[in-house]
Amino acid sequence: LPANNIQMERVITLPDKGKCVFVGDTHGDIIASKVILKNFLYKNNYYVVFLGDYVDRGKRSKENIDYLLEKREKYENLILLAGNHEVYPICECSPSNFWEALSPEEFNYYKEIFLKLPWCVTGNNLIGVHAAIPDVEKLLDIENIEVGGKKWFIMLWGDFVEKKGELLGSFLGRPKLGKDYFEKVMGKLKKNVLIRSHDPKAKEVMFDKRCLTIFTSSEYGVERKIAIVDLEKDIKNVDDIELVSLDLPDLNGI
């Protein structure tokens, strides 16, 4: 990112000009990753944010994450957030075919890289995380969240449900969070819209059009989408965000 923008260890702040492309779980879908980078990464004032889950499920997981990590070394406008499948060494998930196929040396290599990935991106009136927003007083507090702790777990594993209430219990260990929790935390963070991925069963748009869930992997059997945000536009709700299908003819295939 340009020098006048803040890049912290866990929270990355986008500039106030240009456009940002948000990408949901890819899970080994390297074709999706390549199409997105080909069309957006090399444009002036474009930023590309992947919301995590690059590995497992898909057969080309290692190829996918290696490709993205290589590009990240060359292009500062590519941002890779951690997903729950990247933190498998701390909290196991299923499926885990990527991790199970690694040698001990490879396992430690990816573990070290993944545990350093940022957790959150913010800019304009929005915030992007893999799963859910943690209950903190301000964004900078995310920097001090303990790896493996409750708030960390919510960020990487939390699900939103369009029901009243805050903590609505859990399913298979995944915290279920309601509208009251969403509105409370978004109020503290002073943000209008959350962009996330993680939960393929979630409604795409929730909470009065303030929560958007997208997926960009062929492994889910759903339409692969990305979200494009104008960083200079007043983002009030999801209506101010452009949703694009990877199947559109103007997105050149490879």
N, C-alpha and C positions, 0 to 999 in steps of 0.2 A: 504494500500500500504506500501511497505518497508519504513523505516524511512528516507532514502536518497532521497525520491521523494516528490515533493511538492503537498500538498493537500490544496487548497484554498477554500474559501467559494463557489465561483461560477465557477471557472476554476480548473479542475483536470488534472494534468500532469502525464502521464503514465511513467513507467520506460523504460529504453532503451534496456531491454532484455525481452524475453518471447513472448507470443502471446496475442492478444486482440480479443475478439469476440464481434462484434457489432450486436445489436438486434434492429429491427425496432418496430413500434407500435405493441402492443399485444392486447389492447382493450378487456381485459377479457379472452383472450385465455390462460388460466392457463396451459393447456396441453403443449402448446408451451414453456411457461416459465419453466415448470418442466423438459421437455426434454432437454432444453438448459443447465439448471443448472446441471442436472444429468451427462451430457456428458462433461462439460467444467469447472464448478466452482471449482471442487475438484482436478483439475490437478495442478501440480507444475508450477509456472510461467505463469499461465493463468489469464487473467483479462476479466471480462464480463461487457460490457457497454450496458445498455438499453437506448434507445434514447427518452424515454417518451411515453405518451399516454398508460397508463396501464388500464385506466378506461373508462366507457361509451361504447356504442355499444353492447359489449358482455354481456351476462347475468351473467357471473361469475366475474364481475369486482372487486367486493369487495374481493372475495376469491383470485383473482390474485394479487391485490396490497398488501393484508395482507401477503400473502405467500412471496412476494419479500421483503417487509419491514422486515419480520422476518429473512430471510436469510441475509439481509444486516447487521443486528445487529451482526451476527456471523462471517461473511466473509468480510474482508476489500477489497478483490479483486472483489467484486460486486459493480458496480457503477450505480446508478439510476439518470438519468437526468430528468429535468422537460419537459413535453410536454404541448401543449395548453389546453388539457383536465384536466391537474392538476391545472391550474391556473384559473379555472372556477370562483372562488370567486372574482377575479379581472376583468376578461374579459369573459363573458359568451360565451358558445359554444353550438353547437347542433350536435348530440343528447347529452343529459345530464342525461340519466336515472340513472347513478350511484349517482350523486349529489341529484337528486330529490327524491331518495328513502331513504336518510339519515335523521336521527333525527337531531335536532339542535345541540345536543352534539357531534354526530358523524361528522356533517358538520364542526364544529370548530376544531375537532381533526385532520381530514385530511387536512383542510386548513392550519393549523399550520405546519404540516409536509411537505406538498407539497411546500409551499412558501420558505422553506429552502433548497430545492433540488438544486444541482448545475445545471448550464446551458450549460456547455461546457466541452469537454475532448480533450486533445491534446497529441500528442506523435509522435516520428519519424517525418515524413513530412506530417502529416495529422491532421485534426481537425474534431470533431464530435459534432453536435448540433441537436436539434429536427427538426428545420425548415430551418433557413437561418442564415448566418453569418452577424453580425452587422458591420456597417462601423465605425471601430475604428482604431486607429493608431498602437496599439499593443495589444496582448492578455490580458495583465494585466488590460487594460482599461475596459474589460468586468466586472471586479470586481466592478466598480463604476457605472454601468448602473442602471438607476432608474427603479424600478418595476412599470410597467404600462406606461412607456415612449415609445417613438418611436422606439428606438433601441431594447428595450426589446420585443416590439411587433413583430418586424421583426424576432428576434431570435426564437420566438415561433409560429409565424403565416405566415412568409414569404414563397412565392412560387418562384421557379426558372423556367424560360421559356427560351428555347434555341433560343433566338433571340438577335440581337445586341441591345445595349442600356443599361441604368442603371435602372432607375425606370420606369417601363412600365405600371403604373397605378395600379388598384386593381380590384378584383372581389369579391363581397360579403364581402368587408372589408379586404380581404387578399392581402397584397402587392405583386405585380408581379415584379420580378427582373430579369434583362437580363445578357447576357454574359459579357458586359463591367463592370457592377457592380461586378460580381463574380471575374473577373480577377483583378480588382482594389483592392478589399478587401483582396483577397488571397495573392496578392503581398505585401500588407502592413504587413500581418501576417506571411509572408515567409513560406507558406504551399503549398504543391502540390495538395493534395486531400481533398475533403470534403465528409464526410459520414453523411447522414441525413435520415429522414423518412417523416412523416407528409402528403405528397401530393400523394394520390394513382393514380392521373392522370399524374403525372410527368414521363418523360422518365427515365428509370432506370439509364442510363449513359448519361451524358451531358458534354458540354464544353471541348471538346478534351479529353474525358475520365478522367476528373478531378473531376467530381461531381457524386456521387453514391447515389441513393435513394433506400432504402430497406424497406420491410414490413414483419412482422412476426405474422400476425393475420389472423385467419380464417374468420374474419368478412368482409374482403374486397373481398373475392372470387378470390384472386390471389395467385400465388405460394408463400408460406412462405419461406423466405430466411434469412440467417445471413451472415455476412461478417467477415472473419478471417484475421487478419493482423499480420504479423511477425514483431515485433518491432525492430528487428535487421537488417531488409532488407531495402534497399534503395527504398522507395515507390515513384515512379514517376507518376504513374497513376493507374487507376482501374485495369489494367492488372496485377499489382503486388499484388492484393488482391484476396483472395480465396472466392468465393461465394458458399454457401452450401445450398441445399434445405433440409428442415426438413423431407422430405419424403424419404431420402436416407436410405437404409437398415442398414447402419452401425451406424446410430443414433438410439439408442435403445429407443423404446417407453416405456410407463409406464402403 
